[in-house]
Amino acid sequence: MPQVLVVDDDPHIRQLLVFALEKAGLTAREAEDGEAALAQVSKAAPDLVVLDINMPKLDGLEVCRRLRAQGDLPILFLSSRDDEIDRVLGIELGGDDYVTKPFSPREVVARVQAILRRARAAPPAAKADAPIVHGRLTLDPESWVARWNEDEVGLTVTEFGILKILLGAPARVFTRDAIIDRLHGPGFAITDRTIDSHVRNLRGKFAALGAHDVVETRAGVGYRLGACQGGPAA
């Protein structure tokens, strides 16, 4: 039976979620802050962590950083602020999904079950991906390194993921929704503006090296991979 660790400094929220999860047939336990959560995970790792962002001692983002350094334990974030920066940063760090407070316990249970289904359905680890080369751009999926000529370009997880999606089908124009679906799965709730922001940052990092043609915009449609030869932007 899957076990879920609920981490929140509000005892009412913890009890509410534990009750809802156990009613749905899952096993649930509690931690009142980030330090307690890490201690519990080190003793007996759960199958998923429901993790509040705003907590004393260690906030949820720092807990996520530490858990991600240890492995791929699924994480569902809870946020008390309707703040997209928190959401995006949480997913950047490796969170699998998020719910904004106030929330319905049924919604949290549904998202937990969806994450657990994806984890069970995940294929076994495949052989490491070979580096992908397009023009002057090289992307190494195994080491998560992007290079322009010989210069390494420091990308976030999402920026790297967007570039890998575009490299996978260089001639295709990807809508913003298609990019979101490939990054996070269908139904993930972030806005088109978030993708635009990531692409803008991605372009800026390459432009600093004289690479202005890495990502092309197709007005009213989305994005596709550019020529990656160092020419002007399209």
C-alpha positions, 0 to 999 in steps of 0.5 A: 500500500503506497505511503504518503508523508504529509509535511505542513506546520499547520496540524489541522491541514495535516490531520485533514489530509491524512484522513482524506488519504487514508480514506482513499486507501493510502497509508499516511504519516505526518511531519510538522516541519522540514527538519522532521520530514527529512528525519522521517525520510531518512528512517523510512522513505515514503512513496510520495511527499506532500510538502508545504512551501512556507514552513519554519526551520526549513521551508519546502523548497530547501527540503525539496533540494535536499530530497532531490540530491538523494533521489527521485522521491515524488513531491506534491507541493502545497503553497499558501500563496497564489504566486507563480514564482513559487510554483515554477521554482518548485517544479524547477527543483523537481516537484511533480505537481502543486496545489494552492491553498485553500484546496479541496482534500479530494483534489490533493488525493486525486493529484497524489494518486495521479503522481503515484500512477505515473511513477508505477507506469514509468519505464525502467531506466534506459541507456543513457542518451547520447549527446544531441548536436545541431549546428553549433549547439550540443546537448548532453542529456546524460550530464544535463550540459548544454554547450555552444561551440565549446562554451558551457551554457548554464541552464535551469531544469526547465530551460534544458527540458524545453531545448531538448523537446525542440531538438527532438523534432527540429522541424516541428513548431511546438505550441506552448501547451505541447511544451507544457504537456511534454515537460510536466504531463497533460493537465499541468496548470501553468500559463503560456506566459511562464513558457515565454519567460523560460524561452526569453531567459534561454535565448538571453543566455545563448545570446550572451555567446553570440547565439541569436538563432537557437529558438525561433518564434512562429507568431500565433503558434509557438516555438521551434528550434533555430538553425543554431549557426550564430545568425540573427534571430528569427 
